[in-house]
Amino acid sequence: TTEIYTLSLHDALPICDLLDWTVGAYYYDANGRSGGRINIPGGLQPGGGGLNFDFIMNDPVNTTSNSAFLHTEWHLTDALSVIGAIRYTDDKKEFTFNRLGADGTIYAPLGSLNDLTIPYTGDRIDYRVAVNYEWSPAFMTYAQVATGYKGGGVNPRPYFASQALTFEPEELTSYEAGFKSSLLAGRATFNAAVFHNKYSNFQATVLQCDSISPFAGAPCTQTTNVGDAEITGAEAEFSVEPVDGLKLDGSVGYLDFKYTRVDPATRISLDMTNVYTPEWTAAGGIQYTTPIGTDYELAPRLDVSYRSRVEGNAINSAASSIDGRVLLNARLTRSEEHTSELQSRISSR
């Protein structure tokens, strides 16, 4: 069960044309259950190791998150705006672990986990400061610095009580600058940005954790803080309608991920990269919409996308590496003409 409540006030007490502001609060309360059957012949140890795990997880999970925020935008001139925002968040999580056999009774090899409750609590203040400048109605530049986080919690899948540990929030400070533009009398857009993200207590899931396991080579699926990291990147996108009905769009992105500090116990090294973080991505598409009679439109579209090699495991290896790939997609859409016109009017508002 989940309960979510939000409350916000926007310009409830207008000060002047200088300032737009929003203040609000957020309440989240969820009670769920993590379950599933785990079957690991031999406990993943060379030669079997005498362990043949076959058990059912039945773990109640309780989560609450409360926050309050203030967002302000100061219009210093018709072209220059400064944004300042702050948010406070308080998190609480609680896992109760149960390991059962197929018949619903306590699974004896992992009996130490049954009815074991591990709580997590944490709070945080985040902020955002940004500057926007509209050089013309069709060209705007911006720069910002902001913080954020990925919440801490409890390792959701321990095989032994020694692995039932909490982990800290992943903290982020992000720096970004870019521009947004509208060209060719509104028929084209071109946007671009560069950014630098600094992470501390970076979270990852490791599949080997001998330092917290009862014996070497024991099975493990451990969510933990592996160290600090940085991502430097750039992205650009465009769309253009050179003639009525013909649309072209495309995008390209670059990411340079690197660890700046790692916990040796995780077996992750500084030269490794994060999972599913491609260095290069790109996409492009072309579509032409033509009327059919007086009531319908026909729109053939062709898309192509590229993603460079990614890693499937936090501990990078040739076995878990996934080669780069190109995807080609074609589709043909028939729609009622008046529906397309209505959607266009809604999008323009």
C-alpha positions in Angstrom: 0.0 0.0 0.0 1.2 3.5 -0.8 0.1 6.9 0.4 1.3 10.1 -1.3 0.3 13.6 -0.3 1.6 16.8 -1.8 0.9 20.4 -1.0 2.2 23.5 -2.8 1.5 27.2 -3.0 2.4 29.2 -6.0 2.4 33.0 -5.8 -0.3 32.8 -3.1 0.9 36.1 -1.8 2.3 38.0 -4.8 5.2 40.3 -3.9 5.7 42.0 -7.2 6.6 41.2 -10.8 10.2 40.7 -9.6 9.6 37.3 -8.1 7.8 34.0 -8.9 7.9 31.5 -6.1 6.6 28.1 -5.1 6.6 26.5 -1.7 5.4 22.9 -1.0 5.6 19.7 1.0 5.6 16.1 0.0 4.7 13.0 2.1 5.3 9.4 0.9 4.4 6.3 2.9 4.7 2.8 1.3 4.3 -0.7 2.7 5.3 -3.4 0.4 6.8 -6.9 0.2 9.9 -8.1 -1.6 9.6 -11.7 -2.7 10.8 -14.4 -5.1 12.4 -17.8 -5.2 16.1 -18.2 -5.3 17.8 -21.4 -6.5 21.6 -21.5 -6.4 23.0 -25.0 -6.9 26.3 -25.3 -5.1 26.1 -21.8 -3.6 28.1 -20.5 -6.6 31.3 -22.0 -5.1 33.8 -23.9 -7.2 33.1 -27.6 -6.7 29.7 -26.9 -5.1 30.9 -26.0 -1.6 28.3 -28.1 0.0 25.6 -25.4 -0.3 22.5 -25.8 -2.5 20.4 -22.8 -1.9 16.7 -23.1 -2.7 14.5 -20.7 -0.7 11.7 -18.2 -0.9 12.2 -14.5 0.1 9.2 -13.0 1.9 10.4 -9.6 3.2 8.1 -6.8 4.4 9.5 -3.3 3.4 8.3 -0.1 4.9 9.4 3.3 3.4 8.5 6.9 4.4 9.9 10.1 2.8 8.9 13.6 3.9 10.2 16.7 2.3 9.6 20.5 2.1 10.9 22.8 -0.6 11.0 26.4 -1.7 11.6 27.5 -5.4 12.1 31.1 -6.3 12.8 32.8 -9.7 14.0 36.5 -9.6 13.4 38.5 -12.8 16.1 41.1 -12.5 15.5 42.4 -16.0 13.3 41.4 -18.9 16.1 39.1 -20.1 17.9 38.1 -16.9 16.5 35.7 -14.4 18.1 34.1 -11.3 16.7 30.9 -9.8 17.3 29.8 -6.2 15.8 26.7 -4.6 16.2 24.6 -1.5 14.7 21.2 -0.4 14.8 19.3 2.8 14.2 15.5 2.8 13.8 13.0 5.6 13.9 9.3 4.7 13.1 6.2 6.7 13.3 2.6 5.5 12.9 -0.8 7.2 13.5 -4.3 5.9 12.4 -7.4 7.7 14.0 -10.5 6.2 12.5 -14.0 6.0 14.0 -17.0 4.3 11.5 -19.9 3.8 11.5 -23.3 2.3 9.1 -24.3 -0.5 6.7 -25.6 2.2 6.6 -22.2 3.9 8.7 -23.2 7.0 11.9 -21.5 8.0 14.8 -22.4 5.7 17.3 -23.7 8.1 20.6 -23.0 6.3 19.7 -19.2 6.4 17.8 -19.2 9.7 19.8 -16.3 11.0 18.0 -14.0 8.6 14.5 -14.9 9.7 12.7 -12.0 11.4 15.8 -9.9 11.2 14.8 -6.2 10.9 17.3 -3.6 9.7 16.3 0.1 9.7 17.8 3.0 7.8 17.3 6.7 8.5 18.8 9.8 6.9 18.0 13.4 6.0 19.5 15.9 3.6 19.3 19.5 2.3 19.7 20.1 -1.4 19.8 23.3 -3.4 19.8 24.7 -6.9 21.2 28.1 -8.2 20.7 29.0 -11.9 21.0 32.0 -14.2 19.0 32.3 -17.4 19.6 35.0 -20.0 17.3 35.5 -23.0 19.3 37.2 -25.7 16.3 37.2 -28.0 12.8 35.5 -28.0 14.5 32.7 -30.0 17.8 32.2 -28.0 18.4 31.6 -24.3 21.5 30.6 -22.4 21.7 29.2 -18.9 24.1 28.0 -16.3 23.4 26.2 -13.0 24.8 24.3 -10.1 22.6 21.9 -8.2 22.9 19.1 -5.7 20.9 15.9 -5.4 21.1 12.4 -4.0 20.0 8.8 -4.5 18.6 7.6 -1.2 20.4 5.3 1.1 18.8 2.1 2.4 19.3 -1.5 3.3 20.8 -4.2 1.1 17.7 -5.9 -0.2 19.1 -9.3 -1.0 21.5 -10.7 1.7 22.2 -14.4 1.8 23.6 -14.2 5.3 23.0 -12.0 8.3 26.5 -10.5 7.9 25.4 -9.1 4.5 22.3 -7.4 5.8 23.9 -4.0 6.0 22.8 -0.4 5.3 24.3 1.8 2.7 24.6 5.6 2.6 23.0 8.1 0.1 24.8 8.7 -3.2 25.4 12.4 -3.2 25.7 14.5 -6.4 26.9 18.0 -7.2 26.1 18.9 -10.8 27.4 21.8 -12.9 25.7 22.6 -16.3 25.7 25.2 -19.0 23.9 25.4 -22.3 21.6 27.1 -24.7 18.2 26.6 -26.2 17.2 28.1 -29.6 14.3 28.4 -32.0 15.3 29.0 -35.6 13.8 29.4 -39.1 10.7 31.2 -37.8 9.9 28.4 -35.4 10.5 25.5 -37.9 13.7 24.4 -36.2 15.1 24.0 -32.7 18.7 23.4 -31.6 19.7 22.9 -28.0 23.1 21.9 -26.5 24.6 21.5 -23.0 27.9 20.6 -21.3 28.0 19.3 -17.7 30.2 18.0 -15.0 28.8 15.7 -12.2 30.7 14.9 -9.0 29.5 11.9 -7.0 30.4 10.8 -3.5 29.4 7.5 -1.9 28.6 6.2 -5.4 26.2 3.2 -5.2 26.6 0.0 -7.1 25.7 -3.7 -6.8 28.6 -6.1 -6.5 28.4 -9.9 -6.8 31.4 -10.7 -4.7 31.8 -9.5 -1.1 34.1 -11.8 0.8 34.9 -9.1 3.4 31.3 -9.3 4.8 30.6 -12.9 4.0 31.1 -16.0 6.3 33.5 -17.6 3.9 35.4 -16.8 0.7 33.3 -17.3 -2.5 30.0 -17.1 -0.7 27.1 -16.0 -2.9 26.5 -12.2 -2.7 24.3 -9.5 -4.3 25.4 -6.5 -2.3 24.2 -2.9 -2.9 26.8 -0.7 -1.3 28.8 2.5 -1.6 31.8 1.7 -3.8 33.6 5.1 -3.8 33.5 8.5 -5.5 33.1 9.3 -9.2 32.9 12.0 -11.9 31.0 12.3 -15.1 31.9 14.9 -17.7 29.7 15.1 -20.8 28.0 17.0 -23.6 24.8 16.6 -25.5 23.1 18.3 -28.4 19.7 17.8 -30.1 17.9 19.4 -33.1 14.6 19.2 -34.9 13.6 20.8 -38.2 10.6 21.0 -40.5 12.1 22.2 -43.8 8.7 21.9 -45.6 5.2 21.3 -44.4 4.8 17.6 -43.3 8.5 16.7 -43.3 10.3 16.5 -39.9 13.9 15.6 -39.1 15.4 15.2 -35.7 18.6 14.0 -34.1 20.7 14.0 -31.0 24.2 13.1 -29.8 25.6 12.6 -26.4 29.1 12.0 -24.9 29.9 10.7 -21.3 33.3 10.3 -19.7 32.8 8.4 -16.5 35.7 7.8 -14.1 36.1 6.7 -10.5 38.2 9.0 -8.3 38.2 6.8 -5.2 37.2 3.2 -4.8 36.8 0.8 -1.8 39.3 -2.0 -2.4 37.0 -4.5 -0.7 34.5 -4.1 -3.6 37.2 -5.3 -6.1 36.3 -2.3 -8.3 39.4 -0.5 -9.7 39.8 3.1 -10.8 40.1 2.1 -14.4 36.6 0.5 -14.5 33.4 2.2 -15.5 29.8 2.2 -14.3 27.3 -0.3 -15.6 25.2 0.7 -18.6 26.9 4.0 -19.1 27.9 4.3 -22.8 30.5 6.7 -23.8 28.6 7.7 -27.0 25.0 7.7 -27.9 23.3 9.1 -31.0 19.9 9.0 -32.7 18.2 10.4 -35.8 14.8 10.2 -37.4 12.8 11.3 -40.4 9.0 11.5 -40.8 6.7 12.7 -43.5 3.0 13.3 -42.9 0.6 13.4 -45.8 -3.2 13.7 -45.9 -5.3 10.8 -47.2 -8.6 12.1 -48.4 -10.2 14.6 -46.1 -10.3 12.6 -42.8 -6.9 10.9 -42.3 -3.2 11.4 -42.3 -0.5 8.9 -43.1 3.0 9.3 -41.5 5.8 6.9 -42.4 8.8 7.3 -40.0 12.4 5.9 -39.9 14.6 6.0 -36.8 18.1 4.9 -36.2 20.0 4.9 -32.8 23.5 4.1 -31.7 25.0 3.2 -28.3 28.6 2.4 -27.7 29.8 -0.5 -25.5 28.5 -0.8 -22.0 29.4 -2.9 -19.0 26.8 -5.2 -17.4 28.7 -5.8 -14.1 30.2 -3.2 -11.7 33.3 -5.4 -11.7 34.0 -5.0 -15.4 35.0 -8.1 -17.4 35.0 -9.3 -21.0 32.2 -11.8 -20.1 29.9 -9.0 -18.8 30.7 -6.4 -21.5 28.0 -5.7 -24.1 29.2 -4.5 -27.5 28.0 -1.3 -29.1 24.9 -1.6 -31.3 22.8 0.2 -33.9 19.0 -0.1 -33.9 16.9 0.7 -37.0 13.2 1.1 -36.6 10.5 1.8 -39.2 6.8 2.5 -38.6 3.7 3.6 -40.5 1.0 5.5 -38.6 -2.5 6.4 -39.8 -4.4 8.9 -37.8 -7.5 11.0 -38.0 -6.6 14.5 -39.2 -8.7 16.4 -36.7 -7.0 14.4 -33.8 -3.6 15.5 -35.0 -4.7 19.1 -35.2 -6.1 18.9 -31.6 -2.9 17.4 -30.3 -1.0 20.2 -32.0 -3.1 22.9 -30.4 -2.6 21.3 -27.0 1.1 21.0 -27.4 1.4 24.7 -28.4 -0.2 25.9 -25.2 
